[in-house]
Structures are given as structure tokens and as C-alpha cells.
């Protein structure tokens, strides 16, 4: 371990879903991707692989694809339509009472609720921190039905969502929680950490593994144990987690897979785990979601919203490529972990297979010490990604503010490549041409012109 690696602060390392960037403060970026030229894997590389698989979950899984459609595409539609209907009076969203926006707002906040329910349960993490053991006991796992209803094009649409409820004991303020896509996403990356440690392949700090919170990092072992599967290997946990996130309902899929394994017995499953899982995992169609992103990109292009259209085309192509690879080999993205890495030949094959994946799915941007570094330098998709990141900031700001602005914590955390410190100060906006990620994002949402008009009105009434 070199001096740079000793200073790695894991609190500053994170992948940001749907924004498509990884924060790697303090990393040696020049040597980060030298997997195919060196048999050993450094500590920073193992940490990167953990975060990179969050990116792959986002870009190459059914659940990641569906999440992006809800989180970006649908919210984008809502914001632009509200701005078109009521201009700046439509904001902040929390105070919008216009009848013309009622259906849009209901859908927008329903989407946020679904996304929140799919995320890691932060209250459970806090509760675990209040007890000496830092954990809880699993009493019962069940699949329950939860009614859902939406209004689409003026019509009420009713449905049922299946959720995994886990009754627990040992905590002060919680007696149950719901298993989520976000937790299973973390199960996968945490199991990858364990794979490197178990096989002495990669510089993994055992103290780091042991000090991770019980939920969401270590609870998977006890979920397996509940279904009479003791001490699953890291590869088995990778397989089950991967199959789950590539389904339309990761929590119920994970539980149903474990139930099926319990029926046939662990030993039977372990004889041919790949074939067994392929025979029982639920099938789903990604083509509809892929077409949805493609059509929205074309719609934006026809409206001269070039930058967001370009970003959607780029990520639409990534989603499409991920889907096609899985059609050829469902386990393509975890295939490297099937190698026997106890010998040099197996390690070489792992690195070659993993290098192939990372060459095809390069993270466009890395956040490094407050600046976005573009990895995909042959195109301008890094810049388009930054405009997408700015768009998310605008989404969040418009919920509580009439005029979108950057929060102080975001300003401290990073600047966009254009280095425009006052990019969100609408009193300094000028007529086109428009420069900078934030202002271009505002323009493509249909807000830049409205902000110019607002500023001109203020000047006239001084």
C-alpha cells in the first residue's frame, strides 16, 4: 500500500445514481485503470471497482434502466410542462396549486415517493447505530401487497406493488423495514469486496470490511441464513444480488430465489448455480424502456434541446448495449468473478474480462477534488453529462424555490468544467449565446428565457 492509498477517505468515495459520476477524491487517477497490465489490484482499484459496479447497476440492469426513466425522463417532462403552462408562477413545486399542473404534480411527487421507497433506509442505519451491537435480529420475512394508484392522462390507474417486509427485533425505535433495490445494489458491491478479500486478490483492508454498518452491508448473510443457507460464498451472493437487480422487482426476486434454493437444497443449487438461476429468474422486456428513452431524446432534438438530447442518446446507447450483452450472456457483467483467481492464469483472465467491460462502459466523468474530470475524451459526452448533473440540481431547487439556484454545499463540493462561479445568479444572465452547464440546462428546461424576463422586469420597476 503506497502513501496515497493510506490517505484514501472512503467517506469521499461514492457513485451518484442517474447522475453518472463517481467521486474519487484523493485517488491516483493516472494508475486507476491499469488492470490489464498488472496482476495485482491496489486498494484504490478495489474501492473503484466497488463504486464502478454501482455504475453498472445503473447503466446495465433492468432496475437501473427503469429508475432512470422515472428519475430523469419523467421528472424532466413534468418540469418543462409546468414551466410552459404557468411560467415562473408554477414554482416552487411545493406551493403550486394551479389546476393545469395538478396531474403533473401528482405524478412528480409519486415518482419521488417511488424513488425514495427504492432507496437505502437511512433511518434503519441510524437505529442500528443506537444499539451496542450495531445490528438487529431477523424474525420474519414476508412478501406483502401494497395498493398503488396514479392518474395518467386524466384517468385513474390502479395497481399493486409487492414489497418485502422484514420484521426485526433488537432495535429501540423500529420493528420492521422493507427490503429495497438500493440495499440490494449495495449487497452486490459489498459482495464484490468480499470476493477480493476471500481470494486474496486485491488489497482489501479487513478492518474496512468489519467496520461497515450491518445494514446494508452485512445483513445479506442473515437473510440467506433465514432461508437455511449458511455461510454463502461471495460468488453466490454476487450471483443472487445480480439476478435480483436485473428483475422488475429486486426485493421479491431475491426472496423468491432464496425460497426456491431452500426447496431444492443448497447442495443441489451449488452443483450448477448458473443454470439453476437462469431456469427460474423472471423474464422481463427492456425494449419498451429503451424505446422510451430513445423517443424522448428524439422529441428533445426536434425542440432544439441539443445537449440533453445528446446526453440521452449517449446513455440510451449504453443502456441498449448493456441489454444486448445480457441477451447474449445474461451474466456478462459478473462473468469475471466466475474465474478461479487462486492461480495466476485465473487472475489474468479476470483482469482481461473486467478490462473488456470497463473499455465498453467507461464512466464519462469522475469528480476529483472538486472538479469533474472527463474520462471519455474522444467525445463531448462528458460535457453533456455535466449538463445532466446541473439539471438534477435544478429539479431539486425548484421544489422549494421560484428561481432555481445552486446550494452552498454543491458549490463547495464541485464546480462545473466551465468554472462559472456565479452561473446560477440570474441577475447576471445575458441574452444568447448561452455558455456553461448550469445555464444551458436552464435553457433546455425552458427556464433561461423566463429568468431573463424576470430580471428585465425587476430592472424596469426599480
BELZI-V412973 format. One record per residue. N is the residue number from 1. RES is the residue in one letter. OMEGA is omega in degrees with one decimal (999 if undefined). D_CENTER is the distance of its C-alpha to the mean C-alpha in Angstrom with 2 decimals. Layout:
n:N res:RES omega:OMEGA d_center:D_CENTER
n:N res:RES omega:OMEGA d_center:D_CENTER
//
This chain:
n:1 res:X omega:-178.8 d_center:29.63
n:2 res:X omega:-175.0 d_center:30.47
n:3 res:X omega:-180.0 d_center:30.81
n:4 res:X omega:-177.5 d_center:27.59
n:5 res:X omega:-178.7 d_center:25.60
n:6 res:X omega:-176.8 d_center:27.50
n:7 res:X omega:-178.5 d_center:26.19
n:8 res:X omega:179.8 d_center:22.47
n:9 res:X omega:-175.9 d_center:20.95
n:10 res:X omega:179.0 d_center:17.87
n:11 res:X omega:-178.5 d_center:17.27
n:12 res:X omega:-179.2 d_center:16.62
n:13 res:X omega:-176.7 d_center:14.14
n:14 res:X omega:170.2 d_center:10.42
n:15 res:X omega:-178.3 d_center:7.23
n:16 res:X omega:-174.9 d_center:5.89
n:17 res:X omega:176.7 d_center:2.64
n:18 res:X omega:171.9 d_center:5.31
n:19 res:X omega:170.6 d_center:7.80
n:20 res:X omega:172.4 d_center:7.71
n:21 res:X omega:179.0 d_center:9.68
n:22 res:X omega:175.4 d_center:10.50
n:23 res:X omega:-177.8 d_center:13.19
n:24 res:X omega:179.5 d_center:16.05
n:25 res:X omega:176.0 d_center:19.00
n:26 res:X omega:-178.5 d_center:22.18
n:27 res:X omega:173.2 d_center:21.25
n:28 res:X omega:-172.7 d_center:23.78
n:29 res:X omega:-176.8 d_center:21.93
n:30 res:X omega:-176.9 d_center:25.05
n:31 res:X omega:-173.8 d_center:25.12
n:32 res:X omega:-172.0 d_center:21.47
n:33 res:X omega:-179.4 d_center:21.42
n:34 res:X omega:-174.0 d_center:24.92
n:35 res:X omega:-172.9 d_center:23.99
n:36 res:X omega:-176.8 d_center:26.57
n:37 res:X omega:-177.1 d_center:29.44
n:38 res:X omega:-177.6 d_center:29.37
n:39 res:X omega:-178.6 d_center:29.53
n:40 res:X omega:176.8 d_center:28.27
n:41 res:X omega:-176.8 d_center:24.71
n:42 res:X omega:178.8 d_center:24.61
n:43 res:X omega:179.9 d_center:22.84
n:44 res:X omega:178.5 d_center:20.68
n:45 res:X omega:177.6 d_center:19.81
n:46 res:X omega:177.1 d_center:18.85
n:47 res:X omega:178.3 d_center:16.56
n:48 res:X omega:-179.0 d_center:15.04
n:49 res:X omega:175.9 d_center:14.68
n:50 res:X omega:-178.6 d_center:12.81
n:51 res:X omega:-179.5 d_center:10.12
n:52 res:X omega:178.5 d_center:10.55
n:53 res:X omega:168.5 d_center:9.83
n:54 res:X omega:177.2 d_center:6.26
n:55 res:X omega:179.5 d_center:6.47
n:56 res:X omega:175.3 d_center:8.70
n:57 res:X omega:-179.6 d_center:6.92
n:58 res:X omega:-168.9 d_center:4.76
n:59 res:X omega:-171.1 d_center:8.26
n:60 res:X omega:174.4 d_center:10.74
n:61 res:X omega:179.0 d_center:10.35
n:62 res:X omega:-178.0 d_center:11.88
n:63 res:X omega:176.6 d_center:9.49
n:64 res:X omega:178.4 d_center:6.55
n:65 res:X omega:-179.5 d_center:9.51
n:66 res:X omega:179.4 d_center:10.81
n:67 res:X omega:-179.4 d_center:7.96
n:68 res:X omega:178.9 d_center:8.24
n:69 res:X omega:-179.2 d_center:11.94
n:70 res:X omega:-172.0 d_center:12.09
n:71 res:X omega:-177.3 d_center:10.07
n:72 res:X omega:-172.5 d_center:11.72
n:73 res:X omega:-176.7 d_center:14.61
n:74 res:X omega:178.8 d_center:16.14
n:75 res:X omega:178.0 d_center:15.92
n:76 res:X omega:178.4 d_center:17.38
n:77 res:X omega:-178.6 d_center:20.15
n:78 res:X omega:-177.4 d_center:20.98
n:79 res:X omega:-178.4 d_center:21.32
n:80 res:X omega:178.9 d_center:23.45
n:81 res:X omega:176.9 d_center:25.61
n:82 res:X omega:177.8 d_center:26.24
n:83 res:X omega:179.4 d_center:27.24
n:84 res:X omega:-176.3 d_center:29.48
n:85 res:X omega:-170.7 d_center:31.07
n:86 res:X omega:-179.8 d_center:31.82
n:87 res:X omega:-176.3 d_center:31.08
n:88 res:X omega:178.0 d_center:30.40
n:89 res:X omega:178.4 d_center:31.97
n:90 res:X omega:-177.0 d_center:28.87
n:91 res:X omega:3.1 d_center:27.08
n:92 res:X omega:-177.3 d_center:25.98
n:93 res:X omega:-177.3 d_center:24.22
n:94 res:X omega:-177.9 d_center:25.19
n:95 res:X omega:-179.1 d_center:28.83
n:96 res:X omega:179.3 d_center:28.93
n:97 res:X omega:-179.2 d_center:31.63
n:98 res:X omega:178.7 d_center:32.55
n:99 res:X omega:-178.6 d_center:33.31
n:100 res:X omega:-176.8 d_center:32.00
n:101 res:X omega:-171.4 d_center:28.48
n:102 res:X omega:-178.4 d_center:28.60
n:103 res:X omega:179.0 d_center:26.79
n:104 res:X omega:-178.8 d_center:24.12
n:105 res:X omega:178.4 d_center:23.53
n:106 res:X omega:-179.9 d_center:23.52
n:107 res:X omega:-178.4 d_center:20.85
n:108 res:X omega:-177.1 d_center:18.75
n:109 res:X omega:171.7 d_center:19.02
n:110 res:X omega:178.7 d_center:18.62
n:111 res:X omega:178.4 d_center:15.22
n:112 res:X omega:178.9 d_center:14.29
n:113 res:X omega:178.8 d_center:15.87
n:114 res:X omega:179.7 d_center:14.00
n:115 res:X omega:179.1 d_center:10.55
n:116 res:X omega:179.1 d_center:12.24
n:117 res:X omega:178.3 d_center:13.71
n:118 res:X omega:-172.4 d_center:10.58
n:119 res:X omega:174.0 d_center:9.42
n:120 res:X omega:-179.1 d_center:11.24
n:121 res:X omega:-176.9 d_center:14.85
n:122 res:X omega:179.0 d_center:15.84
n:123 res:X omega:177.9 d_center:19.40
n:124 res:X omega:176.6 d_center:19.74
n:125 res:X omega:180.0 d_center:18.90
n:126 res:X omega:179.6 d_center:21.56
n:127 res:X omega:178.4 d_center:23.99
n:128 res:X omega:179.6 d_center:23.81
n:129 res:X omega:-177.8 d_center:24.69
n:130 res:X omega:-179.4 d_center:27.83
n:131 res:X omega:-176.0 d_center:29.50
n:132 res:X omega:-176.9 d_center:31.19
n:133 res:X omega:-178.3 d_center:29.61
n:134 res:X omega:-176.5 d_center:26.03
n:135 res:X omega:178.3 d_center:25.38
n:136 res:X omega:175.9 d_center:26.46
n:137 res:X omega:177.4 d_center:28.18
n:138 res:X omega:-179.5 d_center:26.92
n:139 res:X omega:-177.2 d_center:29.71
n:140 res:X omega:175.3 d_center:28.52
n:141 res:X omega:-179.4 d_center:25.60
n:142 res:X omega:175.1 d_center:25.93
n:143 res:X omega:-178.1 d_center:24.27
n:144 res:X omega:177.2 d_center:25.20
n:145 res:X omega:179.0 d_center:25.27
n:146 res:X omega:-178.7 d_center:24.05
n:147 res:X omega:176.4 d_center:25.53
n:148 res:X omega:173.9 d_center:23.50
n:149 res:X omega:179.9 d_center:25.05
n:150 res:X omega:172.2 d_center:24.19
n:151 res:X omega:-178.4 d_center:26.53
n:152 res:X omega:-178.1 d_center:26.04
n:153 res:X omega:175.9 d_center:28.74
n:154 res:X omega:-177.7 d_center:30.95
n:155 res:X omega:176.5 d_center:30.86
n:156 res:X omega:178.1 d_center:29.57
n:157 res:X omega:-177.3 d_center:27.30
n:158 res:X omega:178.6 d_center:27.23
n:159 res:X omega:179.8 d_center:25.20
n:160 res:X omega:174.6 d_center:24.22
n:161 res:X omega:177.6 d_center:20.94
n:162 res:X omega:-178.4 d_center:21.29
n:163 res:X omega:178.4 d_center:19.82
n:164 res:X omega:178.6 d_center:20.39
n:165 res:X omega:-179.4 d_center:22.48
n:166 res:X omega:176.2 d_center:23.37
n:167 res:X omega:-173.5 d_center:26.59
n:168 res:X omega:173.9 d_center:27.06
n:169 res:X omega:177.7 d_center:29.84
n:170 res:X omega:177.2 d_center:30.39
n:171 res:X omega:-176.3 d_center:28.51
n:172 res:X omega:-170.0 d_center:30.35
n:173 res:X omega:-179.3 d_center:28.46
n:174 res:X omega:176.5 d_center:26.32
n:175 res:X omega:175.1 d_center:27.62
n:176 res:X omega:171.0 d_center:24.61
n:177 res:X omega:178.4 d_center:20.85
n:178 res:X omega:175.7 d_center:18.55
n:179 res:X omega:-173.7 d_center:16.32
n:180 res:X omega:174.3 d_center:12.74
n:181 res:X omega:-179.5 d_center:9.80
n:182 res:X omega:178.9 d_center:7.97
n:183 res:X omega:-179.0 d_center:11.21
n:184 res:X omega:172.5 d_center:11.57
n:185 res:X omega:178.6 d_center:8.40
n:186 res:X omega:175.0 d_center:10.25
n:187 res:X omega:-176.6 d_center:13.44
n:188 res:X omega:-177.6 d_center:12.74
n:189 res:X omega:178.4 d_center:12.17
n:190 res:X omega:178.1 d_center:15.01
n:191 res:X omega:176.1 d_center:17.18
n:192 res:X omega:174.0 d_center:16.87
n:193 res:X omega:-178.3 d_center:18.24
n:194 res:X omega:178.1 d_center:20.99
n:195 res:X omega:-179.7 d_center:21.77
n:196 res:X omega:-178.5 d_center:22.69
n:197 res:X omega:-178.9 d_center:24.68
n:198 res:X omega:-174.3 d_center:26.48
n:199 res:X omega:-179.4 d_center:27.58
n:200 res:X omega:-176.3 d_center:28.51
n:201 res:X omega:-175.2 d_center:26.47
n:202 res:X omega:-176.4 d_center:24.77
n:203 res:X omega:-179.6 d_center:25.47
n:204 res:X omega:-179.1 d_center:23.60
n:205 res:X omega:-179.1 d_center:24.98
n:206 res:X omega:177.7 d_center:26.07
n:207 res:X omega:177.8 d_center:26.25
n:208 res:X omega:179.8 d_center:22.56
n:209 res:X omega:-175.6 d_center:21.92
n:210 res:X omega:-176.4 d_center:24.53
n:211 res:X omega:179.3 d_center:23.51
n:212 res:X omega:177.8 d_center:19.92
n:213 res:X omega:179.5 d_center:19.74
n:214 res:X omega:172.9 d_center:20.85
n:215 res:X omega:6.5 d_center:17.95
n:216 res:X omega:-167.8 d_center:15.28
n:217 res:X omega:-171.7 d_center:16.43
n:218 res:X omega:-176.4 d_center:19.91
n:219 res:X omega:-177.6 d_center:20.31
n:220 res:X omega:178.6 d_center:19.48
n:221 res:X omega:-178.2 d_center:22.96
n:222 res:X omega:173.0 d_center:24.63
n:223 res:X omega:174.5 d_center:22.93
n:224 res:X omega:-177.1 d_center:24.38
n:225 res:X omega:178.7 d_center:27.63
n:226 res:X omega:179.8 d_center:27.89
n:227 res:X omega:173.7 d_center:28.25
n:228 res:X omega:175.5 d_center:30.80
n:229 res:X omega:-177.9 d_center:28.69
n:230 res:X omega:172.9 d_center:29.59
n:231 res:X omega:176.2 d_center:28.19
n:232 res:X omega:177.3 d_center:25.77
n:233 res:X omega:177.8 d_center:25.21
n:234 res:X omega:179.5 d_center:21.92
n:235 res:X omega:178.4 d_center:22.05
n:236 res:X omega:179.8 d_center:22.55
n:237 res:X omega:175.3 d_center:19.55
n:238 res:X omega:-179.2 d_center:17.41
n:239 res:X omega:-176.2 d_center:19.03
n:240 res:X omega:179.7 d_center:18.62
n:241 res:X omega:-178.9 d_center:14.96
n:242 res:X omega:178.4 d_center:14.27
n:243 res:X omega:-177.8 d_center:16.56
n:244 res:X omega:-177.4 d_center:15.01
n:245 res:X omega:175.8 d_center:11.43
n:246 res:X omega:176.2 d_center:13.43
n:247 res:X omega:-179.5 d_center:15.27
n:248 res:X omega:178.2 d_center:15.39
n:249 res:X omega:-174.8 d_center:15.45
n:250 res:X omega:-178.1 d_center:13.93
n:251 res:X omega:-179.1 d_center:15.98
n:252 res:X omega:177.9 d_center:19.22
n:253 res:X omega:179.8 d_center:18.85
n:254 res:X omega:-178.7 d_center:18.55
n:255 res:X omega:179.8 d_center:21.58
n:256 res:X omega:176.2 d_center:23.53
n:257 res:X omega:179.9 d_center:23.14
n:258 res:X omega:175.9 d_center:24.51
n:259 res:X omega:179.9 d_center:27.26
n:260 res:X omega:177.8 d_center:28.28
n:261 res:X omega:177.7 d_center:28.44
n:262 res:X omega:-179.5 d_center:30.53
n:263 res:X omega:-174.8 d_center:32.89
n:264 res:X omega:-179.2 d_center:33.66
n:265 res:X omega:-177.6 d_center:33.52
n:266 res:X omega:-176.3 d_center:31.43
n:267 res:X omega:178.6 d_center:33.97
n:268 res:X omega:178.8 d_center:33.97
n:269 res:X omega:-174.8 d_center:30.19
n:270 res:X omega:177.3 d_center:30.27
n:271 res:X omega:179.6 d_center:32.93
n:272 res:X omega:-174.1 d_center:30.61
n:273 res:X omega:-178.6 d_center:27.08
n:274 res:X omega:-179.1 d_center:25.56
n:275 res:X omega:-179.4 d_center:28.16
n:276 res:X omega:-178.7 d_center:28.03
n:277 res:X omega:179.3 d_center:24.33
n:278 res:X omega:-177.7 d_center:24.71
n:279 res:X omega:-173.9 d_center:27.64
n:280 res:X omega:-178.0 d_center:25.94
n:281 res:X omega:-178.8 d_center:22.25
n:282 res:X omega:178.8 d_center:21.98
n:283 res:X omega:179.2 d_center:21.92
n:284 res:X omega:-175.8 d_center:19.90
n:285 res:X omega:178.0 d_center:20.11
n:286 res:X omega:-174.0 d_center:17.33
n:287 res:X omega:-178.9 d_center:20.00
n:288 res:X omega:179.3 d_center:20.05
n:289 res:X omega:177.1 d_center:16.45
n:290 res:X omega:179.0 d_center:17.01
n:291 res:X omega:179.8 d_center:20.23
n:292 res:X omega:178.4 d_center:18.78
n:293 res:X omega:179.8 d_center:16.66
n:294 res:X omega:-178.4 d_center:19.75
n:295 res:X omega:179.1 d_center:22.15
n:296 res:X omega:176.1 d_center:20.34
n:297 res:X omega:178.6 d_center:20.35
n:298 res:X omega:178.2 d_center:24.05
n:299 res:X omega:179.5 d_center:24.72
n:300 res:X omega:178.9 d_center:23.43
n:301 res:X omega:179.4 d_center:25.45
n:302 res:X omega:178.1 d_center:28.52
n:303 res:X omega:-179.8 d_center:28.13
n:304 res:X omega:174.9 d_center:28.13
n:305 res:X omega:-165.9 d_center:24.58
n:306 res:X omega:-171.5 d_center:24.33
n:307 res:X omega:178.8 d_center:21.52
n:308 res:X omega:175.9 d_center:18.77
n:309 res:X omega:179.6 d_center:20.34
n:310 res:X omega:178.6 d_center:20.17
n:311 res:X omega:179.6 d_center:16.48
n:312 res:X omega:176.4 d_center:15.84
n:313 res:X omega:-179.9 d_center:18.33
n:314 res:X omega:-178.0 d_center:16.72
n:315 res:X omega:173.3 d_center:13.26
n:316 res:X omega:177.0 d_center:15.24
n:317 res:X omega:177.9 d_center:17.19
n:318 res:X omega:176.7 d_center:14.31
n:319 res:X omega:-178.0 d_center:13.14
n:320 res:X omega:-179.4 d_center:16.89
n:321 res:X omega:178.6 d_center:17.62
n:322 res:X omega:179.3 d_center:15.07
n:323 res:X omega:-178.1 d_center:16.70
n:324 res:X omega:176.7 d_center:20.13
n:325 res:X omega:-179.2 d_center:19.72
n:326 res:X omega:175.5 d_center:18.89
n:327 res:X omega:178.7 d_center:21.92
n:328 res:X omega:179.7 d_center:24.04
n:329 res:X omega:-174.7 d_center:22.64
n:330 res:X omega:-176.4 d_center:20.12
n:331 res:X omega:-174.7 d_center:19.49
n:332 res:X omega:-171.8 d_center:19.33
n:333 res:X omega:173.5 d_center:16.07
n:334 res:X omega:-179.3 d_center:17.47
n:335 res:X omega:179.0 d_center:21.04
n:336 res:X omega:-175.7 d_center:21.67
n:337 res:X omega:176.0 d_center:21.60
n:338 res:X omega:-176.7 d_center:24.45
n:339 res:X omega:173.5 d_center:26.78
n:340 res:X omega:-172.9 d_center:29.43
n:341 res:X omega:176.7 d_center:28.67
n:342 res:X omega:178.6 d_center:31.79
n:343 res:X omega:-175.6 d_center:33.73
n:344 res:X omega:-179.0 d_center:33.45
n:345 res:X omega:179.9 d_center:33.27
n:346 res:X omega:178.0 d_center:30.26
n:347 res:X omega:177.7 d_center:28.47
n:348 res:X omega:-179.5 d_center:29.36
n:349 res:X omega:175.9 d_center:28.02
n:350 res:X omega:-176.0 d_center:24.69
n:351 res:X omega:177.7 d_center:24.38
n:352 res:X omega:179.7 d_center:25.55
n:353 res:X omega:-179.6 d_center:23.10
n:354 res:X omega:178.3 d_center:20.13
n:355 res:X omega:178.6 d_center:21.53
n:356 res:X omega:179.5 d_center:21.74
n:357 res:X omega:-174.3 d_center:18.04
n:358 res:X omega:175.0 d_center:17.15
n:359 res:X omega:-179.3 d_center:19.92
n:360 res:X omega:-177.8 d_center:18.55
n:361 res:X omega:-179.8 d_center:14.89
n:362 res:X omega:173.7 d_center:15.49
n:363 res:X omega:-175.6 d_center:12.84
n:364 res:X omega:-177.8 d_center:14.67
n:365 res:X omega:174.7 d_center:14.67
n:366 res:X omega:173.2 d_center:14.80
n:367 res:X omega:-174.0 d_center:15.55
n:368 res:X omega:178.4 d_center:18.75
n:369 res:X omega:174.0 d_center:21.15
n:370 res:X omega:179.8 d_center:20.37
n:371 res:X omega:176.1 d_center:20.41
n:372 res:X omega:176.8 d_center:18.09
n:373 res:X omega:-177.5 d_center:19.34
n:374 res:X omega:177.2 d_center:19.09
n:375 res:X omega:-178.3 d_center:18.88
n:376 res:X omega:-171.0 d_center:19.43
n:377 res:X omega:-179.0 d_center:22.83
n:378 res:X omega:179.7 d_center:24.58
n:379 res:X omega:175.9 d_center:23.01
n:380 res:X omega:-179.1 d_center:22.14
n:381 res:X omega:173.6 d_center:18.53
n:382 res:X omega:177.6 d_center:17.60
n:383 res:X omega:177.9 d_center:19.51
n:384 res:X omega:177.4 d_center:17.96
n:385 res:X omega:178.5 d_center:14.45
n:386 res:X omega:176.4 d_center:16.06
n:387 res:X omega:176.7 d_center:17.46
n:388 res:X omega:177.4 d_center:14.13
n:389 res:X omega:177.3 d_center:13.04
n:390 res:X omega:179.5 d_center:16.48
n:391 res:X omega:177.1 d_center:16.04
n:392 res:X omega:177.2 d_center:13.28
n:393 res:X omega:179.9 d_center:15.80
n:394 res:X omega:175.6 d_center:18.46
n:395 res:X omega:-174.8 d_center:16.78
n:396 res:X omega:-178.7 d_center:16.60
n:397 res:X omega:-175.8 d_center:20.12
n:398 res:X omega:176.4 d_center:21.74
n:399 res:X omega:-173.7 d_center:21.17
n:400 res:X omega:-174.4 d_center:23.79
n:401 res:X omega:177.2 d_center:25.68
n:402 res:X omega:176.9 d_center:27.94
n:403 res:X omega:-178.6 d_center:27.29
n:404 res:X omega:174.6 d_center:23.79
n:405 res:X omega:178.8 d_center:23.72
n:406 res:X omega:177.1 d_center:21.61
n:407 res:X omega:-178.3 d_center:21.48
n:408 res:X omega:-179.4 d_center:23.36
n:409 res:X omega:177.0 d_center:20.56
n:410 res:X omega:178.3 d_center:18.55
n:411 res:X omega:178.6 d_center:21.85
n:412 res:X omega:-174.8 d_center:22.37
n:413 res:X omega:-178.4 d_center:18.98
n:414 res:X omega:168.7 d_center:19.19
n:415 res:X omega:177.6 d_center:21.33
n:416 res:X omega:-176.5 d_center:20.61
n:417 res:X omega:179.8 d_center:22.53
n:418 res:X omega:177.0 d_center:25.34
n:419 res:X omega:178.1 d_center:26.10
n:420 res:X omega:-174.8 d_center:27.24
n:421 res:X omega:-177.5 d_center:27.53
n:422 res:X omega:-175.3 d_center:28.73
n:423 res:X omega:-176.5 d_center:26.50
n:424 res:X omega:178.9 d_center:25.93
n:425 res:X omega:-172.1 d_center:29.66
n:426 res:X omega:176.9 d_center:30.78
n:427 res:X omega:179.2 d_center:34.42
n:428 res:X omega:178.1 d_center:34.11
n:429 res:X omega:178.1 d_center:32.71
n:430 res:X omega:177.7 d_center:35.06
n:431 res:X omega:179.4 d_center:35.70
n:432 res:X omega:10.1 d_center:34.06
n:433 res:X omega:-175.3 d_center:33.33
n:434 res:X omega:-179.6 d_center:30.00
n:435 res:X omega:175.2 d_center:28.27
n:436 res:X omega:-174.6 d_center:25.12
n:437 res:X omega:-175.8 d_center:21.41
n:438 res:X omega:-176.2 d_center:21.66
n:439 res:X omega:176.2 d_center:24.87
n:440 res:X omega:177.5 d_center:23.87
n:441 res:X omega:176.5 d_center:20.81
n:442 res:X omega:-177.7 d_center:23.32
n:443 res:X omega:-176.5 d_center:25.73
n:444 res:X omega:171.9 d_center:23.54
n:445 res:X omega:-179.7 d_center:22.69
n:446 res:X omega:-175.7 d_center:26.48
n:447 res:X omega:-174.8 d_center:26.77
n:448 res:X omega:179.7 d_center:28.38
n:449 res:X omega:179.6 d_center:31.72
n:450 res:X omega:178.5 d_center:31.71
n:451 res:X omega:175.6 d_center:31.23
n:452 res:X omega:-179.7 d_center:34.07
n:453 res:X omega:177.7 d_center:36.26
n:454 res:X omega:-179.3 d_center:35.52
n:455 res:X omega:179.3 d_center:36.53
n:456 res:X omega:178.7 d_center:39.64
n:457 res:X omega:178.4 d_center:40.65
n:458 res:X omega:179.5 d_center:40.44
n:459 res:X omega:-178.5 d_center:42.57
n:460 res:X omega:-176.6 d_center:45.14
n:461 res:X omega:178.4 d_center:45.51
n:462 res:X omega:999 d_center:46.02
//
